[in-house]
Amino acid sequence: MFRTKLVTLNNTPQELSFSDVVDSHYTIIMTNTSSNKHALVGDSNVSTTNYGLRVEHDGPPIILENINFKDRFYGISEDPNTPTTVAITVIERN
């Protein structure tokens, strides 16, 4: 099953994964659709100094495979005054 959503990020961590439980391991694809700001991805405490991934505004999508259904991803904009939009695609394995 495919799931998609757009998430607009600011300086408050927003969940990028789906809030309902995905029943199996899955692949998540994160694409920054903004024209000038990066998205910073991490856990629920993600910040401009504490993040795991940076999704470039002019870069390729980030693809993470074989993700456990309990894992959660959160994101913020690199600039708290400029929103950043991220397109999320989840591919569930059955």
N, C-alpha and C positions, 0 to 999 in steps of 0.2 A: 504494500500500500504506500502511496505517496501522500505526503502532507506538505503544505506550503503556507507561509505567512510572511508578511512584512512587519518589521519591528522598527519603530523610530526611537533612537537612543539619544539620551541627554546625559546629565551627570549623575542620575540615579540608576543603579543597576536594574536592567530589565531582563526578564527570563527569555532566552532565545530558544530553549528546548520547549517542548509542549508540556503543559501543566498536567494533563492526564497521563496515565502510565502507558507507555508504549510497551506492548507485551513481549517483545523480543529484542535481541540486539539490532542495532540499526546504523545507518550511515546518515550523517548530517552534513549538508553543504551550506556554507555561509558565503554570501556574495554581498559586498558593499556596493550599494547602488547610488551613494552620494558622489558628488562631483569633486569634493575638495577636502573631506575629513576622514580619517581612519576610524575604525571601530576597534575597541579594545575588549577582549573576551577573557573571562575567567570564572571564578566561583562567585558566590553571592556577595563577596567583599571586594569585587573587582574595582580597581581605581586606576588613575593615570600612572601610578608608580607600582601597582601590584596587579599584573595581568599575565595571562599565559600566551595569548595569541593576539596579533595585530592584523586585522583584516584591512588591507590597503584599499584606498578608494580607487586606485587605478591598477590594481593588481588582480591576479587570478582568484577564483573562488578558493576557499579553504575547504578541504574534504577530509572528514574524520570518519574512519570506518570501524565497524565492530564495537560500537559504543554500547555500554551496558544501559538497560532501560532505567536504572536508578540514577544515572549521571545527569546533572543539570548544568547548563551553561548560561551565563549572564553576560551582558554587554553594556558598555557605555560609549559615548562619543569621546574622542580624544580632546575635544574642545567643549567644555561645559556650556558655552554660549551658542554653539552651533550644532543643531541636531544632525544625526547621521542615520540613514536608513539602511537596514540590512535585510536582504531576502534570505529566508530560511527554507530549505527543502529537506525533508526527512524521508528516507526510504526504509521501510520496515521489512525485516526478514520474517517469513512465516515458517 
